[in-house]
Amino acid sequence: MTETTLIIAFIGGLVTFASPCVLPLIPAYLGYLAGTTLHGAKQNGTDERARDIRVKILINTILFVLGFSAVFALLGVLLHTALVGVSYRVQIWLSRIGGLLIILFGLYLTGLLKIPWLQRERSIDVSGIQPSYVTSFVFGAAFAVGWTPCVGPVLGSLLAFALTNPADAFGLLFVYSLGVGIPFIVVGAFTAEASRLIQKAGSWLRWFNIIVGVALVILGLFVFTHHLNELADLSLIVRILG
């Protein structure tokens, strides 16, 4: 497993977290899972109660992260078990298929390609469900299969990427889960402060999909041509810039 692939997987996790239809909803969603909000506690309670609620939100956030991390780890194990022993010729075709899928997902995010099944809402409906620690873990697992259409292309690209590197699938998905999970935990620990920053991010989030989409198309081309290792080749970057 190269450093480049790990960086790509981690960035993919950060991109999933920062998706325009996910990021603005995260503080309220985590507060709902905890059964309360820090803002309400500060208005109607004591500082001690606010601290207790902050801890409760953080615990629910950690369980949410553990839920989707467990699913990603299982996917990594399954991909590794099923594909690690395939021949080199099969790996070449897996790279072509995976690269093509990543390109298609990238074109979808830029708006140049419409994929109807990705445009169907897949958000998690938490209304009417009693908040609990178990609920947080279960909804974390549900998040792993695609919370919204924004998550689908990025997660799908990561799975296609893992498909082309079956021996590294577990490591890739583990690092991806870190990329998603670490910002989640930070938001859970500093909910009020994070909410203010997220509200200010609205002006640039609309360009986020286009930038990510272009990056996925470029990544897909490298994967399709089986030249992913060249991304780590500084001499190649120098030739391109020159």
N, C-alpha and C positions, 0 to 999 in steps of 0.2 A: 504494500500500500504506500503510495507516494504522498509527500506533504501536500502536493497540489490537490489531489483528490480529497484529502481531509479538509483543506481550506474551502474547496467548493461545497462540500457537504455542510460545513458549519455556516457558510454564507447562505446556503439554501435554507437553513433553519432560521436565520435572522430575517431573510426575505419573507418566509412564511409568517413569522410573528408580525412583521411590519406591513403586511398586505392591507390595502386601503379599506377593505370591508371586514377586517379583523381587528386591527390596532385600535380604532376609535371605540370599539365595543368592549374591550378587555377589562378595564377597571370596573364597569358596571356589572359585567358578567361574573367576574370573580367575587364581587360583593354579594351578588345574588346567591352564588353557591355557598357562601359563608353565612347567608341568612341575614345579613346586615350591611350597613355601609359606614365607613369611617366618618364621612361628612355628617351623617345623622347623629352619630355618637358624640361628636364634638359640639353639636348644637344643643343636644338634649341630655347630655350626661357629663360625667366628670372626666378629668384627664386619665384617671386610672381605668375607667371603663373604655376610653378611647384606645388605651394601650392593649387592653384585653381583646378588643375587636380587631386591632391591627394584627395581633398574634393569631387570632382565629382565621383571618383572611389569609395570612401567610401559610398556615398549616393546610388550609384547603387548596391553596395554590400549589404547594409542594405535592399534594396527593393528585391534583389534576395533571401535573407534569409527570409524575410516576405512572399515571394511567396511560398517557400516549407514548411514553418511553417504553413501557412494557410491550405495547403493540409493535412499535418499530423494531425492538429487539427480536421479537418473534418473527417478523417479516424477514429480518436479516438472516436469522438462523435457517428459515425455510428456503430462501434464495440460495444460501451457501450450500445447503444439503442437496438441493435439487440440481444445481448447475455447476458446482465446483469441479466435477470430473469430466466435463464435456471436452471434446476435442478442440484443437486450435481453429479448425475450419468453422466449427459451430460458434466459437467465440467471435470470429470475424463477423458472422451473420448477426449475432446478438448485438454487436457494436453498431452495425448498420441499422438494425431495427430500433435499438435504443436511441441512436442519434437522430433518426427520423422522427421518433416520438417527441424528443426534446425540441426539435425544430418546430414541429407542429404546435406544441404547447407555447413556445416562444412567440410564434406568429399570432396565436390566439390572444396572448396578453397585449400585444401591440395593437390589436384591433383589426389586423389585416385578414384574419381568418375567423370564421364563426364555427364554433363546435357546440351544437344545441345541448348535448347532455351535460356539458360543463356549465351552461348558463342556467340550468335548473338549480333553484336554491336548495342547499343541503345544510342549512343552519340547524343548530341544536335547540329545540324548543324546551326551555326549562320551566315554563309557566305551569303552575299547578303541581309541581314536584317539590316534596319536602327537602330542603337543603340538609345535607349531612356529609360526613367525611367519605362515606361510601359513594354517595352521589358524585362528589368531586372526582373520585378515581374513575368511576364509570364514564362520566362525561369526558374525562381526559382520554380514555380509550376511544370514545366515539369521535373525538377531535382528530385522531390519527387517520381516520378514513375519509377526512375531508369535511371541515366545518362549513365552508362556503365555497362558491365557485372560484374565489380568489385563491384558496388553498389548493384546489384540485390541480391546476397546471404546475405549480411548484413541486408539490408532493409527487405528482405523476412523473415529472422530469427526474426527480431524485430516484424514484423507483426504477425508471428506465436506465438511469446512470448506474444504479446498483446491478441491474440486469447485465450490463456490459462488463461488470467487475464482480462476478459471483464470489470469488475467493475473499473479497474485501467487503461483501455486502453487510455483514454484521457491524463492522467498524464504521462504515459509511453512515448507516442508519443510526448508530449510537451517537456519532459526532453530530449528525443532523438533529437528533433529539436534544443535544446540548445547546445547539444554536437556537432552537425554539424555546427550550426550557429555561435557560438562564435569564433571558429578558422577562419571561413570565414571572419568575421568582422575584426579580428586582421590582417589578410592578406590584406584586403581592406584598413586598416588604415596605414599599413607599407609595402606597395607593394614591393618597391625596396629591402628593407632589407629581407623580407620574401622570395623573389625570390632567393636570394643568399643562404639562408639556405636550401630551397627546393632542389636546384641543388646539394648541398652536401649530401642530404639524399638518393641519388640514390643507394649507395652501400649497404644499409640495407633494402631498400624497397622490394627487391626480396624475402626476407624471411618473409615479412609481412603477405602474404596470408597464409602461412603454420602455423604460430603462431596463427593467428586469427581462422583458420580452426580447429585446435586442441581445442582451447578454446570453439568454438561453439559446437563441439562434446560433450565436457564435460558438457556444459550448457544444451544441448539437452537431455543428459542422466538424469540429475536432473529433468528437466521438464517432461520427459516421465514417470518417476517413481513417479511423484508428490511429490518430496522431495526438491523442490526449496528452501524452508525456511532453510534447513540444510546448505546452503551455508553461512548463517550468523551465524552458530553455531560454536563458537570458539573451543568448546570441540571436535567437529568432526574434525576440522583441526589439532588439537593436536594429535588425535588418528591416523590420516593419516600420519602425519610427524613422529610419534613415531613408 
